[in-house]
Each structure stands twice: as structure tokens, then as C-alpha cells.
Amino acid sequence: MNKKVLEEKDLKPRCPVVTIMGHVDHGKTSLLDYIRKTNVIAGECGGITQHIGAYNVKFKKGNSITFLDTPGHEAFTSMRARGTKITDIVVVVIATDDDVMPQTKEAISHAQLAGVPIIFALNKIDKINSNPDKIRRQLSDMNLLLEEWGGKYKSQEISAKLGKGIDKLLEKILLEAEILKLKANTNKPAAGTVIEAFLDKGRGYCTTILIQEGTLKLGDYVVAGTFHGKIKVILDDIGNNIKKVLPSKPGKILGLNGAPTSGERFQVFKNEKEAKQLASIRSNLKKEQNIRSRITLEGRGDLKELKLIIKGDMDGSVEAITDSLEKLSTDSRIINIIYKNIGLITESDVLLAKASNAIIVGFNVKCTLKAKMIATKNNLEIRLYHIIYDIINDFKKSLDGIKGKTVTVIGNAEIINFFKRKQIGTIAGCLIRNGKIIRNSKIRLIRDGVVIYTGELNSLKRFQDDVKEVNKGYECGIIIKDYNDFKIGDIIECYL
């Protein structure tokens, strides 16, 4: 019997993993609370707790569903950004006494990009001003036609407050899971995803995981991201000590030597030596990534599709920018606007850009502080403009000039001081944070995570001497050609 036949023989049905998403105050929490209180066999399961970050709900007919207790689509997309398809089905909750709000649209975009089935829960039908057809109409305007209107998307009218329609919603989730024919191999070392991790002063590092294949057992050697360890304790989603965890089920493990990031993959190894070796390799690779290519327009020369996220101050502006940019597409280079909306550039936009390998374009809008921090940390590019023509011209020039080229970031320097000198201009006093800075190289000036200038390095000095390059940890003086507007904390990025 060959290996493939053996693997198929080991495949067994598993329960679906469901993430509930939607706009704030539209009833996500109320829906989950009702499901936990009324559909769980309390006597057999001992109740359900949210503290673990994921929980499995068992029903009277023997079926079960694992729900991810995440703070919203930001966490969902953060996981997918690391190449993790952790969710089988997404339920988008929309209040029928409101509209399809911006956060709802974002949630739908994240789910669509993940390529998972979407079920719409039309909530608050108990309200006097409830209007489900208005929501159906707004969804149809977004090319999301519900089944009752002849489309492909399942939906269910519910009242999370009264419990009306929730049983039917759960039936539709299980029906969708049945169509997906979800299976997993239990007869192999476990692998899965980290849901959350934290340091408990009394017990050490606690890591919530979701098994996706194989069986996790007490005593297994695990690697999660750059951390490793031997599993000393496994707790189920109600806090009981258990000896193993099966696919689609959550658990909390103790024994890792650190707290991995949410969304990191974990896997089991035969012995401690293998686990320790892989964790060490990953740790070294992570350090090297700080000086690797950024996600920028200039670095996309080898891609046929350029993905953009557009945020603007008004609908008319966003549509004008979208239409103009899409017209720049050619047979060899397609511009794909994966998401567009009005308002500030938020954390969600940056995470979507990371997950989709996209660039963010902002028109007459600013970035939130958290969005800037995430963009800086993940080397994502945000381009801010005040004139539509500048956007079109900038992208046209970049697309025309970068065909067949790629960009490699070789270093960055932080401006710690600056000095104005007559006949010379402004000299930026810098400390090299990563890699090295090379004279006459191309540079970008980054402020609060946003690229505000692209140009050339005109002069590089160590004390009074002109030098060819300066390495990490050393200070230097930098003059940028035709640019003098520096601020302390700005980052000068050098690339080839």
C-alpha cells in the first residue's frame, strides 16, 4: 500500500473552525454569548470559557463547531498574513437597523481574500426599525447576492438578544461544513497555528494553539516561530488537564521558552535537538529579514499584478483615483485595487496590505499612530498624496521605469540630529540601525512609517571625511540631494 493510500485511510472528519466578524455593536459578542449559553450541553461539557482565545461548542446532536475568539478581522488577517488558513467559514454579522458599515466591508474583504465561505447573519430583527431587505440591497450593490435573492451567499435573519434564528444559522454553518467535506489526518505528528501567547508569572509561557492536522500529545517537542520546548501541560478550552488534542480542537500548552506571535505555525518534532536547531535557524533568519526587500512599488518589478489599497477623504475622489489607476494596467502589468474606502488609514488597512502584499495609497487622509507603527515594523509602504494627478503620474513613472527590476534594501539609518550649513544644505546626523549605507545610493525618507521622499544620497561622511559606506552601529553625516526637511526620528533607507 503506497503512502498516498495510507494518508487517505487516516483522514477522518473534523469539525469546522468558524470566525465571527463584523462592525462594532452589530452583535458579534451577543451572538457568541447566546450560542455558548444555550447550545452547549453544560452537564457533559462543563461549560465554555473565552479565556483560551478559541473554544469548541458541542451540540445535542453530537455535532460541534470551533469558534475563534479573536478581537476582530485585524487578528484574522494578521494570521493569514503569515500564510495561515486557519478559518474554514466566516460569519459576518450585520445589524438590520443599521447599514453595511465600513468595518463590515473590511471584514468581507478580508474573508474574500482568504478564500473561505461567507455566511451573513442579519441581526437585530427584533428592533422596530429593522430592515433586512435594505441590508440585502446594500450587499447586492457590492456584488454580494444572497441566496434568497438568487445569489450564492447563505444568510440568516437572527436576533442574538432573543435567540431567534440562531439554531437555523448553526444548521447552515454545519451544512456548509458538510459541503466542504472537512477532514484531517490524526495519525501523524501535530501541526497547527498559535492563537495567542502570554507570560504567566506562576506557570511560565502559556500558548493557545489550534490543531490543524495530527494529534498533539503530552511530552511532544514543539517549535512555534522562533521558540521551542517540551510540552509539560495541556489544558482544554474549559481548563481541564488533558493528554492530547485532535484536529480542529483548541488547547493551551505550557513548556515553550518564549511567547510566539499570534498566527505563527507550530509543529511537533521527534526530539529536542531537532526542535532546538530549527528554532535557532528561524531566529537567525528573522534577524536577516530586517535588511531584506521592503514591500514597495519599486520592488514589484517581477510581479505581474500590483495590488493597491486606496483610502481617501471622499467617495468621488476614491472613485476617480481608482478609475485612473486601473487604466494604467497593461497586458504585462495589472493594477488590482483590492480594497477602497473613505477615512483614515487604520491598523486594519495595514494588516490587509501585509496579508495581500499590497501598497496603501492615501489621498487627503492621515494614518493612525498604530497603523504607522505596524507599517514601520513590517516594512510596508504607505504613499500619501494631496493631488490626484501626482498619484497617477507617480505610479505611471514608477511602472514605466521598473519593468524587470527588483529592489533590495541594504540598510537604514535613524536621524538623531541635523545641522544646517551655508552653501552645503542640511546635514542629517544618523546612526546606522541595520545593514549599511552606501554613498551615491538611492534612498527613501520614512517618517512615522510613511514614505515622504524618494531620492539620492548626495554625500556620506564620518566625522570630516568622505567615505564610501558606513556599517551598522556607527554614526555618520548624510546629505540628500535636493532635500533638507529632516526631523529627528526619521528613517533614511538605502536600497539598490
C-alpha positions in Angstrom: 0.0 0.0 0.0 1.5 3.3 -1.1 2.0 6.4 1.1 -0.9 8.3 -0.6 -3.4 5.4 0.1 -2.2 5.3 3.8 -2.7 9.0 4.2 -6.3 8.9 2.7 -7.1 6.0 5.1 -6.0 8.1 8.1 -8.2 11.0 7.1 -11.1 11.5 9.5 -14.0 14.0 9.5 -13.3 17.1 11.6 -15.5 19.9 12.9 -15.5 23.4 11.2 -13.4 26.3 12.5 -15.5 29.5 12.4 -14.6 33.2 12.8 -17.4 35.7 13.5 -16.7 39.1 12.2 -18.5 42.4 11.6 -18.9 46.0 12.7 -18.7 47.0 16.3 -22.0 46.9 18.2 -23.7 44.9 15.5 -24.0 41.9 17.8 -20.9 39.6 17.5 -20.4 39.2 21.2 -24.2 38.8 21.9 -24.3 36.0 19.2 -21.4 34.1 20.7 -22.8 34.5 24.3 -26.1 33.1 23.2 -24.5 30.1 21.4 -22.4 29.3 24.5 -25.3 29.5 26.9 -28.0 27.7 25.1 -26.4 25.2 22.7 -23.7 23.7 24.9 -24.5 20.5 26.9 -23.5 22.1 30.2 -23.7 18.8 32.1 -21.4 17.0 29.7 -19.0 19.7 28.7 -18.7 21.7 32.0 -19.4 25.0 30.2 -17.3 27.1 27.9 -14.8 29.8 28.7 -13.5 32.6 26.5 -10.2 32.9 28.2 -8.4 30.5 26.0 -8.9 32.5 22.8 -10.7 29.6 21.0 -13.4 27.2 22.1 -15.3 24.2 20.9 -19.1 24.2 21.2 -20.8 20.8 21.3 -24.4 20.4 20.4 -27.1 17.8 21.4 -27.0 16.0 18.1 -23.3 15.2 18.5 -22.0 17.9 16.2 -19.5 20.6 17.2 -18.1 23.9 16.0 -14.8 25.5 17.0 -15.2 29.3 17.3 -12.2 31.6 17.3 -12.4 34.2 20.0 -10.5 37.0 18.2 -10.8 40.7 18.7 -11.9 41.2 15.0 -10.7 41.0 11.5 -7.4 42.6 12.3 -6.3 39.4 14.2 -7.9 37.2 11.5 -5.9 38.9 8.8 -2.7 39.0 10.9 -2.9 35.2 10.9 -3.5 35.0 7.2 -0.5 37.4 6.6 1.7 34.6 7.9 0.3 32.1 5.3 -2.1 30.6 7.7 -5.6 29.5 6.6 -7.0 28.8 10.0 -10.7 29.5 9.4 -13.0 27.3 7.4 -16.0 29.6 7.4 -16.6 33.2 8.2 -19.9 34.5 9.7 -20.3 38.3 9.1 -22.8 39.8 11.5 -24.7 42.9 10.2 -27.3 44.8 12.2 -30.6 45.2 10.2 -31.4 48.5 11.9 -28.1 50.0 10.6 -26.2 49.9 7.3 -23.4 47.8 5.9 -20.7 49.8 7.7 -17.0 50.4 6.7 -15.8 47.8 9.3 -18.2 45.3 7.8 -16.9 46.0 4.3 -13.4 45.5 5.6 -14.3 42.2 7.2 -15.9 41.0 4.0 -12.8 42.0 2.0 -10.6 40.0 4.5 -12.8 37.0 4.2 -12.9 37.1 0.4 -9.1 37.4 0.2 -8.8 34.4 2.5 -11.0 32.4 0.0 -13.3 31.0 2.6 -17.2 30.7 2.5 -19.1 33.6 4.0 -22.4 33.3 5.8 -24.3 36.6 6.6 -26.1 36.8 9.9 -28.7 39.6 9.6 -29.0 40.5 13.3 -31.4 42.6 15.5 -34.6 41.6 13.6 -36.3 42.3 17.0 -35.8 46.0 16.6 -38.8 48.2 15.4 -36.7 49.8 12.7 -35.2 46.6 11.4 -35.0 46.4 7.6 -33.2 43.2 6.4 -34.1 43.9 2.7 -32.1 47.2 3.0 -29.0 45.2 4.0 -29.6 42.7 1.2 -29.8 45.6 -1.3 -26.6 47.1 0.0 -24.8 43.8 -0.2 -26.1 43.3 -3.8 -24.6 46.7 -4.6 -21.3 45.2 -3.5 -21.8 42.2 -5.9 -22.7 40.0 -2.9 -26.1 38.5 -3.8 -27.7 36.4 -1.1 -29.4 33.0 -1.8 -32.9 34.3 -1.2 -32.3 36.9 -3.9 -30.9 34.3 -6.4 -27.2 34.6 -5.3 -24.7 32.2 -3.8 -24.2 33.6 -0.3 -26.1 32.0 2.6 -27.7 34.2 5.1 -30.0 34.0 8.2 -32.1 36.6 9.9 -31.4 36.4 13.7 -31.9 38.1 17.0 -28.9 37.5 19.1 -30.7 39.1 22.0 -33.7 36.8 21.9 -32.1 33.8 20.3 -34.4 33.8 17.3 -33.0 32.2 14.2 -29.7 31.2 15.8 -30.5 27.4 15.5 -31.0 27.8 11.8 -27.8 29.8 11.5 -25.9 27.0 13.2 -27.5 24.5 10.9 -26.3 26.5 7.9 -22.8 26.5 9.3 -22.9 22.7 9.7 -24.4 22.4 6.2 -21.5 24.5 4.7 -19.0 22.4 6.6 -20.7 19.2 5.2 -20.2 20.6 1.7 -16.6 21.4 2.4 -16.0 17.7 3.5 -13.6 18.7 6.2 -11.1 16.0 7.1 -7.7 15.7 8.8 -5.1 13.1 9.4 -4.9 12.3 13.1 -2.2 9.6 12.8 0.8 11.9 12.5 2.8 14.5 14.5 0.7 17.6 15.2 0.9 20.9 13.3 -1.3 23.9 13.6 -1.4 27.6 14.5 -0.8 29.8 17.5 -3.9 31.7 18.6 -2.3 33.7 21.4 0.5 33.6 23.9 1.5 35.3 27.1 3.7 35.0 30.1 2.0 33.8 33.3 4.2 34.6 36.3 3.1 31.5 38.1 3.3 29.0 35.2 5.6 30.4 32.6 4.7 30.9 28.9 1.2 29.9 28.1 0.4 29.3 24.4 -3.1 28.8 23.0 -3.0 26.6 19.8 -5.4 25.2 17.3 -4.5 21.8 15.9 -5.0 21.5 12.1 -3.5 18.1 11.5 -2.1 15.2 13.5 -2.5 14.7 17.3 -0.7 16.8 19.8 0.4 14.8 22.9 1.8 15.5 26.3 5.6 15.4 26.2 5.9 16.3 22.5 8.8 18.6 21.4 7.3 21.6 19.7 8.6 24.6 17.6 6.4 27.7 17.3 8.0 30.5 15.3 11.5 31.1 16.9 10.6 29.3 20.2 10.7 25.7 21.2 10.1 23.4 24.2 8.7 20.2 25.6 5.0 20.2 26.4 4.6 19.8 30.1 0.9 20.6 30.4 -2.1 20.6 28.0 -5.4 22.2 29.0 -8.6 22.0 27.1 -10.9 25.0 26.5 -12.6 24.7 29.9 -9.3 24.4 31.9 -9.1 20.6 32.4 -5.8 18.8 32.1 -5.8 16.5 29.0 -3.2 14.3 27.4 -3.9 15.0 23.7 -5.6 17.4 21.3 -7.2 16.4 17.9 -7.6 18.4 14.7 -9.9 21.5 14.8 -9.7 21.5 18.6 -8.1 24.2 20.7 -5.8 23.7 23.6 -3.4 25.6 25.9 0.1 24.3 26.3 2.9 25.1 28.8 6.6 24.4 28.1 7.8 26.8 25.3 10.8 29.0 26.1 9.0 32.2 24.8 5.7 33.6 23.6 5.3 33.2 19.8 3.3 35.7 17.8 -0.4 35.1 17.0 -0.7 33.3 13.7 2.7 31.6 13.9 2.8 27.9 12.7 3.8 25.3 15.2 4.9 21.7 14.6 6.0 18.7 16.5 9.5 17.1 16.2 10.9 13.8 17.2 13.4 15.1 19.7 14.6 18.2 21.4 17.8 18.5 19.2 15.7 18.9 16.0 13.3 21.4 17.6 16.1 23.5 19.0 18.0 23.5 15.7 15.0 24.7 13.7 14.2 27.4 16.3 17.8 28.7 16.1 17.7 28.8 12.3 14.4 30.7 12.3 15.8 33.2 14.8 18.8 33.9 12.6 16.6 34.3 9.5 14.4 36.7 11.3 17.3 39.0 12.1 18.4 39.0 8.5 14.9 39.9 7.3 15.4 43.4 8.7 17.7 44.3 5.8 15.8 42.4 3.1 13.4 43.8 0.4 10.6 46.1 1.5 7.1 45.9 0.1 7.3 48.9 -2.2 6.2 49.9 -5.7 9.9 49.9 -6.9 10.3 46.4 -5.5 7.4 44.9 -7.6 9.2 44.7 -11.0 9.0 40.9 -11.1 5.2 40.8 -10.3 2.5 40.8 -13.0 -0.1 42.1 -10.6 0.3 45.2 -8.4 -2.2 45.2 -5.5 -3.3 48.6 -4.1 -5.4 49.7 -1.2 -7.0 53.2 -1.7 -8.1 55.4 1.2 -9.5 58.9 0.5 -11.4 61.8 2.0 -14.5 61.5 -0.2 -16.2 58.8 -2.3 -15.8 60.9 -5.5 -12.0 61.2 -5.0 -11.6 57.5 -4.3 -13.5 56.5 -7.4 -11.6 59.0 -9.6 -8.2 57.6 -8.3 -9.4 54.0 -8.7 -10.5 54.6 -12.3 -7.4 56.4 -13.3 -5.0 53.8 -11.7 -6.9 50.9 -13.3 -6.4 52.5 -16.7 -2.6 52.2 -16.2 -2.9 48.4 -16.4 -1.3 46.7 -19.4 -1.1 43.1 -20.7 2.1 42.5 -18.7 1.2 44.6 -15.6 -2.2 44.6 -13.9 -3.2 47.1 -11.2 -5.6 45.5 -8.9 -7.5 47.7 -6.4 -8.2 45.1 -3.7 -9.9 47.5 -1.3 -11.1 51.1 -1.3 -12.8 53.2 1.2 -13.0 56.7 2.8 -11.4 57.7 6.1 -8.1 57.4 8.0 -5.6 54.7 7.1 -6.1 52.2 10.0 -4.4 49.2 11.5 -6.8 47.0 9.6 -5.7 48.6 6.3 -2.1 47.9 7.1 -2.7 44.3 8.1 -4.7 43.8 4.9 -1.8 45.2 2.9 0.6 42.9 4.6 -1.6 39.9 4.1 -2.2 40.7 0.4 1.3 42.1 -0.4 -0.2 45.4 -1.3 0.7 49.1 -1.2 -1.5 51.7 0.6 -2.4 54.9 -1.3 -3.9 57.7 0.8 -5.5 60.9 -0.6 -6.0 63.8 1.8 -6.1 61.4 4.7 -3.7 60.6 7.6 -2.6 57.4 9.3 -3.4 56.4 12.8 -0.5 56.0 15.1 -1.0 52.3 15.4 -1.1 51.9 11.6 2.2 53.8 11.3 3.8 51.6 13.9 2.7 48.4 12.2 3.7 49.6 8.8 7.2 50.5 10.1 7.6 47.2 11.9 6.6 45.2 8.8 8.4 47.4 6.2 5.1 48.2 4.4 4.8 51.2 2.1 2.2 53.9 2.6 2.0 56.7 0.0 0.2 59.9 0.9 -0.9 62.5 -1.7 -2.9 65.7 -1.9 -3.2 66.0 -5.7 -4.8 63.2 -7.8 -2.5 64.0 -10.8 0.5 63.3 -8.6 -0.7 59.8 -7.8 -1.3 58.9 -11.4 2.0 60.5 -12.6 4.0 58.9 -9.8 2.6 55.4 -10.5 2.9 55.8 -14.2 6.6 56.8 -14.0 7.3 54.0 -11.5 5.6 51.3 -13.6 7.4 52.5 -16.7 10.8 52.6 -15.0 10.9 49.4 -13.0 10.0 46.7 -15.6 12.3 43.8 -14.9 13.9 45.4 -11.9 13.8 44.4 -8.3 14.8 46.4 -5.2 16.9 45.2 -2.3 17.1 47.2 0.9 20.7 47.2 2.1 20.4 49.3 5.3 18.6 52.0 7.2 19.7 54.9 9.4 17.9 56.9 12.1 18.3 60.6 12.1 19.4 61.6 15.7 20.3 65.2 14.9 20.7 67.6 12.0 22.7 70.7 11.2 22.3 73.5 8.6 25.4 74.7 6.8 25.6 77.5 4.3 26.4 76.5 0.7 26.0 72.8 1.7 22.4 72.5 3.0 21.2 70.4 5.8 23.3 67.5 7.1 21.5 64.7 8.9 23.4 63.2 11.8 22.5 59.5 11.7 23.0 56.2 13.5 23.0 53.1 11.2 20.4 50.8 12.6 20.6 47.9 10.1 22.8 46.8 7.3 24.9 49.6 5.8 24.6 53.0 4.0 26.4 53.4 0.7 27.4 56.7 -0.9 25.5 57.7 -4.1 22.8 55.1 -3.5 19.1 55.6 -3.8 17.2 56.4 -0.6 13.8 56.8 0.8 13.0 59.1 3.7 10.4 57.4 6.0 8.5 59.4 8.7 6.1 57.6 11.1 6.0 54.6 8.8 5.2 56.7 5.7 7.5 57.3 2.7 7.6 61.0 2.3 10.5 61.4 -0.1 12.4 59.3 -2.6 15.8 60.4 -4.0 19.5 60.0 -4.0 22.2 60.2 -1.3 24.5 63.1 -2.2 27.2 62.9 0.5 28.3 60.4 3.2 30.7 61.5 5.9 32.4 60.0 9.0 33.5 63.0 11.1 35.0 65.3 8.4 36.0 62.6 6.0 34.0 61.5 2.9 33.5 57.7 3.0 32.1 55.1 0.6 30.0 53.3 3.2 29.1 53.1 6.9 28.1 49.9 8.7 25.6 49.1 11.4 26.2 50.7 14.8 28.3 53.6 13.5 27.3 57.3 13.2 27.6 59.3 10.1 26.5 62.5 8.3 24.2 62.3 5.3 23.2 64.9 2.8 20.3 64.0 0.5 20.2 65.6 -3.0 17.6 68.4 -3.2 16.1 67.7 0.2 16.5 69.5 3.6 13.3 68.9 5.6 14.5 66.5 8.3 13.1 65.6 11.6 14.7 63.7 14.5 13.4 60.1 14.3 13.1 60.0 10.5 14.5 56.8 8.9 16.7 57.0 5.8 16.5 53.7 3.9 19.2 52.8 1.4 18.4 50.4 -1.4 19.8 49.1 -4.7 
